[in-house]
Amino acid sequence: MKNIVLHLLASIGSFGIAVGLMQGFIQQFISFADPINEMAMCVLMLMAGTVFMGVVVSEVKEQLNK
């Protein structure tokens, strides 16, 4: 159960960072040298959020099948 919550929080955080980058909220804290770097960071955070959400789904399925 602890891993499910931890991975869920990581997923929400990754998606939050990606949305913050898209909306420009993160620029107050992090400055990028080039817009392509910002887009790459956004894509990486979206991919990380998707992976973490997939882990959460598989862990929940595993818990339900016990």
Backbone as CSV, one residue per row, in Angstrom:
resi,resn,N_x,N_y,N_z,CA_x,CA_y,CA_z,C_x,C_y,C_z
1,MET,0.827,-1.202,0.000,0.000,0.000,0.000,0.865,1.257,0.000
2,LYS,1.984,1.187,0.729,2.863,2.347,0.806,3.439,2.685,-0.567
3,ASN,3.800,1.646,-1.350,4.353,1.876,-2.683,3.317,2.471,-3.620
4,ILE,2.061,2.059,-3.476,1.006,2.590,-4.334,0.857,4.093,-4.116
5,VAL,0.824,4.490,-2.875,0.669,5.916,-2.553,1.887,6.701,-3.025
6,LEU,3.073,6.134,-2.823,4.301,6.816,-3.226,4.353,6.999,-4.740
7,HIS,4.013,5.955,-5.487,4.014,6.067,-6.940,2.904,6.998,-7.437
8,LEU,1.777,7.005,-6.756,0.699,7.916,-7.134,1.116,9.369,-6.926
9,LEU,1.775,9.649,-5.813,2.267,11.009,-5.564,3.332,11.414,-6.576
10,ALA,4.201,10.475,-6.944,5.224,10.765,-7.958,4.574,11.057,-9.305
11,SER,3.525,10.320,-9.631,2.815,10.555,-10.892,2.149,11.922,-10.896
12,ILE,1.475,12.247,-9.831,0.812,13.556,-9.736,1.843,14.681,-9.788
13,GLY,2.965,14.495,-9.123,4.025,15.496,-9.151,4.616,15.686,-10.538
14,SER,4.836,14.579,-11.244,5.387,14.667,-12.602,4.423,15.376,-13.536
15,PHE,3.137,15.011,-13.458,2.152,15.688,-14.291,2.032,17.163,-13.898
16,GLY,2.157,17.460,-12.610,2.097,18.846,-12.156,3.249,19.678,-12.689
17,ILE,4.439,19.107,-12.695,5.598,19.819,-13.241,5.411,20.057,-14.735
18,ALA,4.906,19.039,-15.446,4.683,19.189,-16.892,3.662,20.289,-17.178
19,VAL,2.575,20.300,-16.439,1.558,21.341,-16.637,2.115,22.709,-16.262
20,GLY,2.896,22.763,-15.194,3.524,24.023,-14.806,4.469,24.550,-15.866
21,LEU,5.197,23.645,-16.516,6.076,24.071,-17.608,5.271,24.587,-18.785
22,MET,4.156,23.915,-19.096,3.331,24.355,-20.224,2.683,25.706,-19.952
23,GLN,2.295,25.954,-18.715,1.611,27.198,-18.375,2.572,28.340,-18.043
24,GLY,3.839,28.027,-17.822,4.825,29.055,-17.516,4.988,29.340,-16.042
25,PHE,4.387,28.529,-15.168,4.493,28.766,-13.726,5.879,28.414,-13.186
26,ILE,6.540,27.444,-13.802,7.823,26.970,-13.308,8.947,27.949,-13.660
27,GLN,8.718,28.846,-14.599,9.761,29.772,-15.028,10.176,30.730,-13.918
28,GLN,9.371,30.834,-12.878,9.760,31.665,-11.735,10.901,31.015,-10.959
29,PHE,11.003,29.692,-11.024,11.987,28.957,-10.231,13.130,28.404,-11.073
30,ILE,12.841,28.008,-12.314,13.831,27.407,-13.194,13.867,28.210,-14.490
31,SER,15.066,28.572,-14.927,15.175,29.258,-16.220,15.921,28.345,-17.188
32,PHE,15.364,28.206,-18.370,15.964,27.375,-19.400,16.682,28.260,-20.405
33,ALA,17.794,27.746,-20.947,18.571,28.518,-21.908,17.898,28.573,-23.274
34,ASP,17.112,27.538,-23.588,16.518,27.437,-24.914,15.111,26.857,-24.773
35,PRO,14.156,27.296,-25.573,12.798,26.747,-25.471,12.731,25.245,-25.751
36,ILE,13.648,24.728,-26.576,13.635,23.293,-26.859,13.976,22.486,-25.604
37,ASN,14.801,23.045,-24.737,15.118,22.375,-23.470,13.890,22.311,-22.573
38,GLU,13.119,23.371,-22.564,11.894,23.392,-21.771,10.885,22.374,-22.306
39,MET,10.784,22.278,-23.640,9.868,21.310,-24.234,10.321,19.883,-23.943
40,ALA,11.629,19.642,-23.990,12.153,18.309,-23.696,11.880,17.930,-22.237
41,MET,12.050,18.878,-21.330,11.761,18.619,-19.913,10.285,18.314,-19.713
42,CYS,9.424,19.011,-20.424,7.989,18.781,-20.341,7.646,17.378,-20.828
43,VAL,8.236,16.974,-21.944,7.993,15.633,-22.483,8.506,14.567,-21.518
44,LEU,9.671,14.774,-20.941,10.208,13.813,-19.973,9.306,13.685,-18.748
45,MET,8.780,14.796,-18.259,7.892,14.740,-17.098,6.574,14.039,-17.447
46,LEU,6.051,14.275,-18.651,4.836,13.569,-19.069,5.085,12.074,-19.173
47,MET,6.256,11.695,-19.711,6.583,10.276,-19.816,6.761,9.649,-18.440
48,ALA,7.424,10.357,-17.530,7.618,9.838,-16.173,6.274,9.683,-15.463
49,GLY,5.390,10.652,-15.628,4.065,10.548,-15.020,3.281,9.375,-15.561
50,THR,3.405,9.128,-16.857,2.717,7.996,-17.461,3.270,6.671,-16.946
51,VAL,4.580,6.582,-16.820,5.202,5.357,-16.301,4.781,5.124,-14.856
52,PHE,4.829,6.162,-14.030,4.422,6.004,-12.631,2.955,5.609,-12.516
53,MET,2.097,6.171,-13.370,0.685,5.813,-13.330,0.488,4.362,-13.763
54,GLY,1.265,3.907,-14.739,1.210,2.502,-15.134,1.622,1.573,-14.008
55,VAL,2.628,1.975,-13.246,3.063,1.179,-12.090,1.953,1.131,-11.041
56,VAL,1.281,2.255,-10.820,0.179,2.291,-9.851,-0.933,1.347,-10.279
57,VAL,-1.288,1.370,-11.556,-2.360,0.506,-12.045,-1.982,-0.957,-11.888
58,SER,-0.740,-1.310,-12.219,-0.327,-2.709,-12.094,-0.272,-3.144,-10.631
59,GLU,0.147,-2.254,-9.728,0.175,-2.603,-8.307,-1.235,-2.770,-7.746
60,VAL,-2.166,-1.933,-8.186,-3.550,-2.064,-7.731,-4.148,-3.367,-8.248
61,LYS,-3.879,-3.705,-9.511,-4.363,-4.972,-10.066,-3.805,-6.155,-9.285
62,GLU,-2.519,-6.055,-8.927,-1.881,-7.122,-8.156,-2.515,-7.277,-6.782
63,GLN,-2.832,-6.161,-6.150,-3.479,-6.210,-4.832,-4.884,-6.787,-4.920
64,LEU,-5.599,-6.484,-6.002,-6.967,-6.982,-6.144,-7.012,-8.465,-6.482
65,ASN,-5.981,-8.987,-7.123,-5.951,-10.397,-7.493,-5.519,-11.318,-6.373
66,LYS,-5.068,-10.775,-5.259,-4.634,-11.622,-4.130,-5.809,-12.254,-3.437
